[in-house]
Amino acid sequence: MKEYAFCRYRQLPKDDAGIEAAVGGLRSVEERQAVKKVIDVILRMRTLDGKFSKREQRVADYILSNLESSARQTQSEIAQAAGVSVATVNRFCRTLGCEGFRDFRIRLAQSVAVSLQYLGGASRTDSEADRLVTQVFGALVDGLNLARSQLDGAALEKAIDVLARARRICFLGVGGGSANIAREGANRFFRLGIPAEAHADGYFQRMLTSTLSQGDVVVAISASGQPAELLDSVAIAAQYGAETIALTRTGSPLAEATGVAIEIDIPEDQDIYKPSASRLVFIAIIDVLAAGAARKRPERVKECLRRIRTSLLALSEDVGPRPIGD
């Protein structure tokens, strides 16, 4: 039955000839099963264009003509726009090789996010700035999607629990990238009513971590996971009872040295002029940790945010929603 998945959803003949005609000449079980591993749904729709059933072709035509908007639409909205039933949309998704509409919508949104800039003909301009925007933004989107697929939910939950109950958080980084991310970590967490600080000097890090004790937390950040300064500081903090968290490369010495390791592998671009995508990926993970910790202590956090915003009223009369601290 697994070989003839298309028959169930498209009411086609259950013989090899009928199936091959329906899917455009796929001639082996392996090839038909490979359809279920579809990743690029845009390419898949183009490959099967003209080979869908009449009603499913309407769905394909509509989505290919409205990629950006259809990625945000519900199943019933797409059905109405294409002039077909909801069941037809579901069959269409399965014909592509997706498990259903939800799976299709996720894959379509991901494909559109990284592909839209390359679709629909020439760019509006050929300026150097336009090409740079495409290159840099595309790398960031790719990096975020890759990190999302790698993140360990259990490690994130454990890190959030540790941070939410922390008495004091010390963010440590060395060099330009990790040091700036450490500062961003301290900037995010002090707003939650948790004393937070960031330090990049290895000598000072050793002194600071020697003063920590139970209830304190060290967050060590490194794209390589190898700086001796961080490894020494984490070891010192741990021996005095502080909890340790790493945001670093998978399987690195720093990941092995800490109590909780959030591990990702983001390949760096060969373009030496382009900023590192891993930097913003790390900042996004810091935001996830801060948002999670905030939800575990909502009343305290709301009061702290209220006080911060009130303290800034003298500098701005705008009382509407806006970034705290501008």
N, C-alpha and C positions, 0 to 999 in steps of 0.2 A: 504493500500500500504506500510505503514511503516513496517508492519510485514514481508514483503517479499522483503526487500531491496536487498538481495543476488540475487534474480531472475533477476533484471534489469541488473546486471553487469556480470552475469555468464550464462544467458540464460538457467536456470534450470526450471523444472516443477513448476508451481505455486500451488502445493498442499503440504500439510504438510509433507507427506512422502518424497517427493523429496527434500524439504528444509532440513529436518533432516538428510538425507543421505549426503547432500552436506556439512554441517557444523559439521559433526561428532556427531550427536545425540543430538543436542540442542532441548529440547522438550517443551519449553514454550516461550511465547512472551517476558517475562521478561529476559530470558536468551539470546534470540536473540538480544534484545535491548541493553543488557549489553556489547555486543561485541563492540558497538559504543563508549564505554567508555574506550577502550583499552589504557593502559599506557605502559606496557612492551611488545613492539612489537616483541622482540626476543622470549619471551615465546609464544606469539600468533603464530608466524611462526612455532615454534616447535610443538605446539598443532595441527595445521592444516596440518602439514607435511604429504603428502600422500593423503590428502583430497582435495587439490587444483585441478582445471582443469589442463590439461596437460601443457598448455603454462604458466599458473601462477606458476605451480610447478617448471618450469625452473627458473623463477625469484626468487622464494624462495630458491632453491638450490644454485643459484649464490650468493645471499646476505648472506645466512648463512655460506657459505664457504669463504666469503670476507667481513666480518663485518666491519673492520676498514676502508678499502678503499671505500666500497660502501656507507658508511655514508657521504662521500665527493663527490660522483658522482652525475651528473645530471640525469634526467629521461631518456634522450636519450642515455646516456652512459651506464646506467644499461640495457636498452632495447637491445642495440647492443651487450653488453657482454653476455646477456642471450639468444640472438638469437630470440628475440620476438619483437613485435611492441610496440611503446610508449603507445598506447591504452591499451595493455595488462598489462603494468606496472601500469597504472592508475587503471584498474580493480582489480589488485592484491592488491593495497593499500586500496581500498574500501572494498574488501573482508576481510581484516584484521580488518576493523572497523574504518579506518582513513578517514578523509574528502577528501583526495586526496594526491597527491605525496608530496606536500609541508608539509602537516601535518605529513605524514609518515616520511619524511626525518628529521624533527625536533625531532620526538619521537625516531627515530633510533639513531640519534647522541647522544641524552641524555642517551639512554639505553647503547650504546656502551661506553660512557664516564665512566659510573659507573660499567659496567658489564664485560668489556673486560678482566680485570685482573682475573676474575673467570671462563672464558671460555677457551676451547681448551686444557684441560688436566692440568697436573701438572705444577707448576711454574718452571722456569729454575733452580732455586736453592731453598734450604730450609733454607737459612741463616736467622739469626735474623734480619740483616739489610734489607733483601728483604721483610720480613714480615712487618717491620716497614714502609718501603716505601709504601707498599700496604695499610696499615692501615691509615697512615697520609694523603697521597695523596687522598685516597678514601673519607675520611671525608671532605677534603677541597672541592672536586668536588661536593659532596652531599650538602655541606653548600652553595656553590655558586648557585647551581641550585635551592635550596629552597628559597634563598634570591631573586633570579631573579623572581620567581613566586609571591613573596609577595610585591615587590616594587611598590609604587604608582607613576605612571608616572607624574601626575599633581603636586605632591609634589616635585619630582625631578626637573621638569621644573621651578617651583617657586623658589626653592633653587638656581638653576643655575642663574636665572635672578638676584636674590639678590646678589649673590657672584660676578657676572660679573661687576656690577656697584659699588661694594664696594670701599670705600676710604681706608679702613684698615680692616683686618680680624684677629680676635683673636680666636685661637683654644684652647679650654679648656678641660682638662681631669684630672681625679684623679686615683691614683693607677697605676700599671704597664701597663695593656693593653690599656686603653683609653688614658693614657698619651703618650704612644708611637705612637698611631694613631694620636693624636693631633700634635705631632712633624712632622709626615709624611704629615699631611695636610698643615702645614706651609711650609714645604719643597716643596710641589707641587705648591702652589699658589704664592710664591714670584717670581717664574720663569715667571709668567704671567704678571709681572709688577705691582702686587698688594701687598703693604706692608702687610706681614703676620707674625704672631708670635704664639708661643705655650707655655702654662704655666700649670703646674701641682700642684702648691702650692695654697691651698685654701685661705690662708690669702692674698697672693699676687693677686689672681684672684679678690677678692673683691675690692682691691685698684685700680687695673687696670680698671675694668669695670666701676668704678665711674668716670673715666676720659673720657669715650666714649660719643659720641653724634650722631646726625643724619648723616648717611652716613657710619657709622662704623657697623661691623657685628660681632656677637659672634657665634661661632659654638661649641656647647657643646656636648661632646661625652661620652656615658656611656652605657654599656651593660645592666645594671640594671635600669638605669633612676632614681635612688634614692638618690645619694650623696647630702647632704645638701649644700656642697660647691658650686656645680654647680647650684642648685636651687636658692641659694642666689645671685650668680653672674649674672645669667640670669635675675633675677628680677631687680637687680641694673642697668644692662645695658639697659633694656627696659624702665625704668623710665626716663632715660636720652636721649631717642630717638634712641638708636641703635637697629638694627634688630637682631633677634635671630633665630638660626636654631639648631635643635637637631638631632643627629644620635643616636638612642636608641631603647629600647624595646617598642613594641606596647602597647599603653594605659598606659605607665608609667607616674609618676609625671612630669618628665622632658619633655616628649612629650606634656603634657597638658600645660606646662608653657611657651613654645616657640611659636613664630609666625609661623614657618614652622617645621614640624616634619617628618623626614624620619624614618619610623618605620619598624623593622624586628624582627622576633622571630627565633633564631637559637638555637636549643637544644644542650646542652653541653654533651659531651661524658662522660660516667661513668669512663673511664680510667683516673686516676688521673695523669698519667705520660705523657699523650698526650697533645700537645698544643691546645689551644682553637681555633676552626674553625672560630668563630665569629670575631676574630681579623683580619684575612685576608679578610673576607667578608666586614668588615668595611673599610679596606684599598681599596678594589676594588670599593666601593661606593664613596670614596674620589676621586679616579681616574676618575670615571664617572662625578662627579661634576666639577673637574678641566678641563677635556676635553670639557665639555659643556660650561664652562665659557670662555675657550680659543677661541672657535669658535664664540663667541659673540663679541670678540675684537681682530680679527685676525692680523691686522697690528701692533698693539702695542705688542702683544705676539710674533710675528715673530721677531720683532726688539730686544726684550728682550732676546729671545733665541739665536739670532745671537751674541749679545754682550757677553752673558755668555760663549758661545762656543769659541768666539774669545779670551776671557780672559784666557782660558785654553790651548791655543795653545803652550804657553811656556813650559807647563808641558808634552805635548804629541804632536808628529808630525803626529799622525793619524787624517786625515781630513775626513774620511768616517763616515757613520752613526754609532752612538754609544750613550750610555746613557750619558746625560749631567751631568757632575760632577762625572762620573765613578761610 
